[in-house]
Amino acid sequence: MRLSNYFCALRSGYQAELDDLTSDSEGRDVLQKRLKEKRSQIAFLGQMMETAPEMVAVVFHGAFDFKLPAVMEQLLRTEPDDLPDWDSLADAVHLAPWAQALAEPLLAQPEGQRFLTVAGALEYLTQRHKYVNHAAHPEAAPAHDTLLQGGRQLGLDEEDDPNASDLDHDEAGAHWLEEQGFDRKE
């Protein structure tokens, strides 16, 4: 899978942020506790949504339901100036009711629409393996499409995975974005 330079740069920061929240110094799983703390700081964190969106986006971890993964696949190839507003993604991705209250003050800010789109895309990256594997092999168990080895990420491309359906995802995503009024990128 190919990511835009923008999402390629944010991906590792988002994953590192999640990793930092996952366990304490004794190795205990404290992700939910730390996410709850971060969510209580949303007013402060919102100040960073333009400069460090990956650090703010973690408060929405687990809040997205991806209805049209093909749209998200296309979105991940988009640079920041071409990102659609959050509202235009209503058919493709839904925000959990519990996260609506967190999103409202952010959406009221000038960059809020774009930020929530970015947050959704970053979260999709963490769950992508479920959607891509299910589309290619609905009967197969989820497998990870990204490996972390020695601090670097290795992502699979079409050339690496003969069963990848990125082209189908690309076409469907491009079609959907075009229907929403965005220019088609060929």
PASEBA-1860 file (N, C-alpha, C; in nm, 3 decimals):
! residues 186
1> MRLSNYFC> 0.083/-0.117/0.000/0.000/0.000/0.000/0.088/0.124/0.000 ~ 0.052/0.218/-0.079/0.127/0.343/-0.086/0.054/0.451/-0.009 ~ 0.127/0.521/0.075/0.073/0.632/0.153/0.126/0.762/0.095 ~ 0.048/0.869/0.110/0.100/1.000/0.075/0.215/1.032/0.170 ~ 0.297/1.126/0.132/0.408/1.166/0.219/0.356/1.212/0.355 ~ 0.242/1.279/0.352/0.182/1.331/0.475/0.149/1.217/0.573 ~ 0.074/1.118/0.526/0.036/1.008/0.615/0.153/0.917/0.648 ~ 0.248/0.909/0.558/0.369/0.831/0.587/0.443/0.894/0.706
9> ALRSGYQA> 0.450/1.025/0.708/0.518/1.096/0.817/0.441/1.084/0.949 ~ 0.308/1.087/0.944/0.227/1.082/1.066/0.212/0.941/1.122 ~ 0.221/0.842/1.038/0.193/0.704/1.077/0.277/0.657/1.195 ~ 0.407/0.675/1.186/0.494/0.625/1.294/0.472/0.704/1.423 ~ 0.446/0.834/1.413/0.419/0.914/1.533/0.292/0.870/1.603 ~ 0.189/0.841/1.525/0.062/0.794/1.582/0.081/0.659/1.651 ~ 0.151/0.568/1.583/0.175/0.436/1.642/0.261/0.448/1.768 ~ 0.360/0.535/1.766/0.445/0.554/1.884/0.363/0.610/2.001
17> ELDDLTSD> 0.273/0.701/1.969/0.187/0.758/2.073/0.100/0.649/2.136 ~ 0.041/0.565/2.053/-0.039/0.453/2.105/0.046/0.356/2.186 ~ 0.165/0.328/2.136/0.256/0.238/2.209/0.291/0.294/2.346 ~ 0.316/0.425/2.354/0.348/0.489/2.481/0.233/0.478/2.580 ~ 0.111/0.482/2.530/-0.007/0.477/2.617/-0.043/0.335/2.659 ~ 0.006/0.237/2.588/-0.039/0.098/2.606/0.003/0.035/2.737 ~ 0.127/0.053/2.777/0.173/-0.016/2.898/0.255/0.076/2.987 ~ 0.253/0.043/3.116/0.331/0.122/3.211/0.472/0.063/3.222
25> SEGRDVLQ> 0.551/0.118/3.312/0.691/0.076/3.326/0.705/-0.069/3.371 ~ 0.599/-0.125/3.426/0.604/-0.264/3.469/0.542/-0.358/3.366 ~ 0.505/-0.304/3.251/0.451/-0.385/3.143/0.303/-0.414/3.151 ~ 0.232/-0.352/3.245/0.088/-0.373/3.256/0.014/-0.294/3.150 ~ -0.096/-0.351/3.100/-0.179/-0.284/3.000/-0.260/-0.174/3.068 ~ -0.229/-0.050/3.032/-0.297/0.066/3.090/-0.356/0.157/2.982 ~ -0.376/0.103/2.865/-0.421/0.183/2.752/-0.553/0.254/2.782 ~ -0.653/0.182/2.828/-0.783/0.244/2.850/-0.777/0.353/2.957
33> KRLKEKRS> -0.700/0.330/3.062/-0.685/0.430/3.168/-0.619/0.557/3.112 ~ -0.513/0.539/3.034/-0.442/0.655/2.979/-0.523/0.728/2.872 ~ -0.599/0.653/2.794/-0.686/0.717/2.696/-0.792/0.802/2.766 ~ -0.844/0.751/2.876/-0.943/0.826/2.952/-0.882/0.958/3.003 ~ -0.758/0.951/3.052/-0.689/1.072/3.098/-0.669/1.170/2.982 ~ -0.623/1.119/2.868/-0.602/1.206/2.751/-0.732/1.271/2.707 ~ -0.840/1.193/2.708/-0.969/1.246/2.665/-1.017/1.357/2.757 ~ -0.981/1.350/2.883/-1.020/1.456/2.977/-0.942/1.585/2.951
41> QIAFLGQM> -0.835/1.577/2.873/-0.751/1.693/2.841/-0.775/1.746/2.700 ~ -0.890/1.713/2.642/-0.915/1.746/2.501/-0.907/1.897/2.473 ~ -0.947/1.980/2.565/-0.940/2.125/2.543/-0.796/2.170/2.523 ~ -0.706/2.118/2.606/-0.564/2.151/2.592/-0.506/2.087/2.466 ~ -0.533/1.959/2.446/-0.478/1.888/2.332/-0.525/1.947/2.199 ~ -0.646/2.000/2.197/-0.699/2.059/2.075/-0.612/2.169/2.018 ~ -0.532/2.232/2.102/-0.442/2.338/2.056/-0.333/2.284/1.964 ~ -0.310/2.153/1.972/-0.202/2.091/1.894/-0.251/2.020/1.768
49> METAPEMV> -0.381/2.028/1.739/-0.432/1.947/1.628/-0.377/1.987/1.492 ~ -0.329/2.109/1.479/-0.270/2.151/1.352/-0.122/2.116/1.345 ~ -0.050/2.133/1.455/0.094/2.112/1.455/0.136/1.969/1.483 ~ 0.056/1.896/1.560/0.089/1.756/1.595/-0.039/1.673/1.599 ~ -0.105/1.657/1.484/-0.233/1.586/1.483/-0.225/1.443/1.535 ~ -0.111/1.379/1.515/-0.096/1.241/1.561/-0.103/1.229/1.713 ~ -0.063/1.334/1.784/-0.067/1.331/1.930/-0.208/1.354/1.983 ~ -0.289/1.425/1.908/-0.427/1.453/1.948/-0.520/1.341/1.902
57> AVVFHGAF> -0.492/1.286/1.787/-0.579/1.185/1.726/-0.596/1.061/1.813 ~ -0.500/1.032/1.899/-0.511/0.911/1.982/-0.632/0.914/2.074 ~ -0.684/1.031/2.106/-0.802/1.036/2.193/-0.923/0.971/2.125 ~ -0.917/0.958/1.993/-1.026/0.894/1.917/-0.997/0.748/1.885 ~ -0.896/0.692/1.948/-0.864/0.550/1.926/-0.984/0.464/1.965 ~ -1.028/0.383/1.870/-1.142/0.296/1.895/-1.277/0.362/1.869 ~ -1.278/0.485/1.821/-1.403/0.559/1.805/-1.462/0.551/1.664 ~ -1.389/0.494/1.570/-1.433/0.496/1.430/-1.482/0.360/1.384
65> DFKLPAVM> -1.585/0.364/1.300/-1.638/0.245/1.235/-1.629/0.272/1.085 ~ -1.549/0.194/1.016/-1.522/0.218/0.875/-1.618/0.139/0.787 ~ -1.713/0.209/0.727/-1.816/0.147/0.643/-1.768/0.125/0.500 ~ -1.685/0.215/0.449/-1.634/0.206/0.313/-1.481/0.212/0.317 ~ -1.417/0.100/0.344/-1.270/0.100/0.351/-1.202/0.151/0.224 ~ -1.264/0.133/0.109/-1.204/0.181/-0.015/-1.185/0.332/-0.013 ~ -1.276/0.402/0.049/-1.263/0.548/0.061/-1.143/0.582/0.148 ~ -1.127/0.506/0.255/-1.013/0.531/0.344/-0.881/0.499/0.274
73> EQLLRTEP> -0.879/0.395/0.195/-0.759/0.360/0.119/-0.719/0.476/0.027 ~ -0.815/0.534/-0.040/-0.789/0.648/-0.129/-0.744/0.769/-0.048 ~ -0.807/0.790/0.064/-0.776/0.903/0.151/-0.630/0.900/0.197 ~ -0.579/0.781/0.224/-0.441/0.766/0.272/-0.337/0.805/0.167 ~ -0.378/0.821/0.046/-0.289/0.863/-0.062/-0.296/1.014/-0.086 ~ -0.373/1.083/-0.005/-0.402/1.225/-0.023/-0.309/1.312/0.061 ~ -0.265/1.421/0.003/-0.184/1.519/0.076/-0.276/1.613/0.152 ~ -0.227/1.682/0.254/-0.313/1.762/0.343/-0.399/1.867/0.274
81> DDLPDWDS> -0.349/1.932/0.172/-0.428/2.036/0.105/-0.547/1.980/0.028 ~ -0.544/1.851/0.000/-0.651/1.788/-0.078/-0.746/1.703/0.006 ~ -0.729/1.705/0.137/-0.814/1.623/0.224/-0.958/1.675/0.226 ~ -1.054/1.584/0.219/-1.194/1.627/0.229/-1.230/1.662/0.372 ~ -1.335/1.740/0.388/-1.386/1.770/0.522/-1.446/1.645/0.583 ~ -1.446/1.641/0.714/-1.502/1.529/0.788/-1.647/1.502/0.750 ~ -1.725/1.607/0.737/-1.867/1.591/0.705/-1.889/1.517/0.574 ~ -1.799/1.532/0.479/-1.815/1.466/0.349/-1.787/1.316/0.357
89> LADAVHLA> -1.732/1.269/0.469/-1.701/1.127/0.486/-1.810/1.051/0.561 ~ -1.925/1.114/0.580/-2.032/1.055/0.662/-2.075/0.916/0.616 ~ -2.072/0.889/0.487/-2.110/0.756/0.437/-1.999/0.654/0.455 ~ -1.875/0.699/0.463/-1.759/0.610/0.466/-1.716/0.570/0.606 ~ -1.730/0.660/0.700/-1.681/0.634/0.835/-1.772/0.701/0.936 ~ -1.799/0.631/1.043/-1.885/0.685/1.149/-1.806/0.698/1.278 ~ -1.840/0.800/1.352/-1.778/0.825/1.481/-1.872/0.772/1.589 ~ -1.818/0.698/1.683/-1.899/0.641/1.792/-1.967/0.752/1.870
97> PWAQALAE> -2.087/0.726/1.919/-2.161/0.828/1.995/-2.081/0.885/2.113 ~ -2.004/0.801/2.181/-1.929/0.851/2.297/-1.822/0.953/2.256 ~ -1.778/0.947/2.130/-1.673/1.037/2.084/-1.728/1.167/2.025 ~ -1.857/1.173/2.002/-1.917/1.294/1.945/-1.890/1.416/2.034 ~ -1.904/1.398/2.165/-1.881/1.509/2.258/-1.736/1.557/2.253 ~ -1.643/1.466/2.231/-1.502/1.504/2.218/-1.478/1.580/2.087 ~ -1.547/1.539/1.984/-1.525/1.596/1.851/-1.587/1.735/1.835 ~ -1.698/1.761/1.898/-1.771/1.887/1.877/-1.687/2.012/1.896
105> PLLAQPEG> -1.614/2.028/2.008/-1.534/2.150/2.021/-1.422/2.159/1.919 ~ -1.369/2.045/1.876/-1.263/2.046/1.776/-1.319/2.083/1.638 ~ -1.436/2.029/1.606/-1.499/2.060/1.478/-1.539/2.206/1.466 ~ -1.559/2.272/1.578/-1.595/2.414/1.577/-1.475/2.503/1.543 ~ -1.355/2.449/1.551/-1.235/2.525/1.520/-1.209/2.522/1.369 ~ -1.138/2.622/1.316/-1.115/2.629/1.172/-1.054/2.503/1.109 ~ -0.963/2.437/1.176/-0.899/2.316/1.122/-0.964/2.187/1.171 ~ -1.076/2.198/1.240/-1.139/2.082/1.301/-1.186/1.977/1.202
113> QRFLTVAG> -1.245/2.020/1.091/-1.292/1.925/0.990/-1.177/1.842/0.935 ~ -1.071/1.911/0.899/-0.954/1.841/0.845/-0.891/1.750/0.950 ~ -0.883/1.800/1.073/-0.823/1.719/1.178/-0.897/1.587/1.198 ~ -1.029/1.591/1.205/-1.104/1.468/1.228/-1.088/1.371/1.111 ~ -1.076/1.423/0.991/-1.047/1.339/0.875/-0.912/1.271/0.894 ~ -0.813/1.346/0.937/-0.679/1.290/0.962/-0.684/1.186/1.074 ~ -0.756/1.217/1.181/-0.767/1.123/1.294/-0.830/0.992/1.248 ~ -0.934/1.001/1.166/-0.998/0.881/1.114/-0.902/0.801/1.027
121> ALEYLTQR> -0.827/0.869/0.943/-0.732/0.800/0.855/-0.621/0.732/0.936 ~ -0.572/0.799/1.038/-0.467/0.739/1.121/-0.519/0.616/1.195 ~ -0.640/0.625/1.244/-0.699/0.510/1.313/-0.724/0.396/1.214 ~ -0.766/0.430/1.093/-0.785/0.327/0.991/-0.653/0.252/0.966 ~ -0.543/0.325/0.964/-0.413/0.260/0.945/-0.387/0.153/1.050 ~ -0.429/0.178/1.174/-0.406/0.079/1.280/-0.497/-0.043/1.266 ~ -0.607/-0.027/1.193/-0.704/-0.136/1.176/-0.709/-0.190/1.033 ~ -0.629/-0.135/0.946/-0.635/-0.167/0.804/-0.630/-0.316/0.776
129> HKYVNHAA> -0.550/-0.389/0.848/-0.535/-0.533/0.824/-0.669/-0.606/0.830 ~ -0.759/-0.561/0.914/-0.891/-0.626/0.924/-0.971/-0.607/0.796 ~ -0.964/-0.490/0.739/-1.045/-0.457/0.621/-0.986/-0.512/0.492 ~ -0.854/-0.501/0.477/-0.789/-0.550/0.356/-0.796/-0.702/0.349 ~ -0.767/-0.769/0.458/-0.772/-0.915/0.459/-0.914/-0.964/0.438 ~ -1.010/-0.898/0.498/-1.149/-0.941/0.484/-1.196/-0.925/0.339 ~ -1.153/-0.818/0.275/-1.193/-0.795/0.135/-1.128/-0.898/0.043 ~ -1.002/-0.930/0.066/-0.931/-1.024/-0.020/-0.970/-1.169/0.012
137> HPEAAPAH> -0.985/-1.199/0.141/-1.015/-1.335/0.187/-1.112/-1.328/0.304 ~ -1.241/-1.318/0.280/-1.337/-1.304/0.390/-1.331/-1.417/0.492 ~ -1.287/-1.535/0.448/-1.281/-1.649/0.539/-1.152/-1.652/0.620 ~ -1.054/-1.572/0.583/-0.924/-1.575/0.649/-0.924/-1.495/0.778 ~ -0.841/-1.535/0.868/-0.823/-1.460/0.993/-0.738/-1.338/0.963 ~ -0.757/-1.227/1.036/-0.677/-1.107/1.012/-0.528/-1.133/1.030 ~ -0.449/-1.074/0.945/-0.304/-1.080/0.956/-0.252/-0.938/0.950 ~ -0.136/-0.914/1.004/-0.082/-0.778/1.006/-0.015/-0.746/0.874
145> DTLLQGGR> -0.044/-0.625/0.820/0.017/-0.585/0.695/0.142/-0.502/0.719 ~ 0.171/-0.472/0.842/0.289/-0.393/0.873/0.366/-0.462/0.986 ~ 0.494/-0.469/0.971/0.580/-0.526/1.074/0.671/-0.417/1.126 ~ 0.694/-0.419/1.255/0.792/-0.326/1.312/0.916/-0.407/1.344 ~ 1.025/-0.372/1.281/1.149/-0.443/1.306/1.259/-0.341/1.323 ~ 1.322/-0.345/1.438/1.434/-0.254/1.462/1.397/-0.108/1.447 ~ 1.274/-0.071/1.482/1.234/0.068/1.479/1.191/0.119/1.342 ~ 1.190/0.032/1.242/1.145/0.079/1.110/1.022/0.000/1.069
153> QLGLDEED> 0.940/0.062/0.990/0.817/-0.004/0.947/0.836/-0.061/0.807 ~ 0.784/-0.182/0.790/0.787/-0.246/0.660/0.643/-0.266/0.616 ~ 0.598/-0.194/0.516/0.461/-0.209/0.467/0.459/-0.294/0.342 ~ 0.353/-0.368/0.322/0.340/-0.450/0.203/0.284/-0.368/0.088 ~ 0.337/-0.386/-0.031/0.283/-0.328/-0.154/0.215/-0.436/-0.234 ~ 0.152/-0.394/-0.344/0.086/-0.491/-0.431/0.185/-0.596/-0.477 ~ 0.309/-0.554/-0.504/0.409/-0.646/-0.554/0.441/-0.753/-0.450 ~ 0.429/-0.720/-0.321/0.461/-0.813/-0.214/0.347/-0.910/-0.187
161> DPNASDLD> 0.225/-0.871/-0.215/0.108/-0.951/-0.182/0.026/-0.975/-0.308 ~ 0.035/-1.094/-0.366/-0.037/-1.118/-0.490/-0.188/-1.116/-0.474 ~ -0.238/-1.125/-0.352/-0.381/-1.124/-0.328/-0.435/-0.986/-0.293 ~ -0.350/-0.885/-0.297/-0.392/-0.750/-0.257/-0.498/-0.698/-0.353 ~ -0.591/-0.623/-0.297/-0.698/-0.568/-0.379/-0.695/-0.415/-0.377 ~ -0.575/-0.359/-0.369/-0.562/-0.214/-0.363/-0.620/-0.145/-0.486 ~ -0.605/-0.206/-0.604/-0.658/-0.141/-0.724/-0.808/-0.129/-0.717 ~ -0.877/-0.231/-0.669/-1.021/-0.222/-0.652/-1.056/-0.116/-0.550
169> HDEAGAHW> -0.981/-0.111/-0.439/-1.003/-0.010/-0.337/-0.979/0.129/-0.393 ~ -0.871/0.144/-0.472/-0.838/0.273/-0.530/-0.952/0.324/-0.617 ~ -1.000/0.237/-0.704/-1.106/0.278/-0.797/-1.233/0.315/-0.723 ~ -1.273/0.233/-0.627/-1.394/0.262/-0.550/-1.379/0.391/-0.470 ~ -1.263/0.410/-0.409/-1.238/0.532/-0.332/-1.236/0.655/-0.419 ~ -1.171/0.645/-0.536/-1.165/0.758/-0.628/-1.306/0.794/-0.677 ~ -1.385/0.693/-0.707/-1.521/0.715/-0.752/-1.604/0.786/-0.644 ~ -1.592/0.740/-0.521/-1.669/0.799/-0.411/-1.627/0.945/-0.390
177> LEEQGFDR> -1.497/0.972/-0.388/-1.450/1.109/-0.369/-1.497/1.198/-0.483 ~ -1.499/1.146/-0.605/-1.547/1.223/-0.719/-1.695/1.258/-0.701 ~ -1.773/1.164/-0.650/-1.914/1.190/-0.623/-1.933/1.299/-0.518 ~ -1.835/1.313/-0.430/-1.844/1.414/-0.325/-1.796/1.551/-0.374 ~ -1.753/1.559/-0.501/-1.714/1.687/-0.558/-1.565/1.710/-0.566 ~ -1.485/1.608/-0.534/-1.340/1.624/-0.541/-1.290/1.581/-0.679 ~ -1.182/1.642/-0.723/-1.124/1.607/-0.854/-1.064/1.468/-0.847 ~ -1.081/1.395/-0.954/-1.028/1.259/-0.965/-0.878/1.268/-0.994
185> KE> -0.799/1.192/-0.919/-0.654/1.190/-0.942/-0.620/1.064/-1.017 ~ -0.559/1.078/-1.129/-0.524/0.962/-1.213/-0.377/0.939/-1.209
END
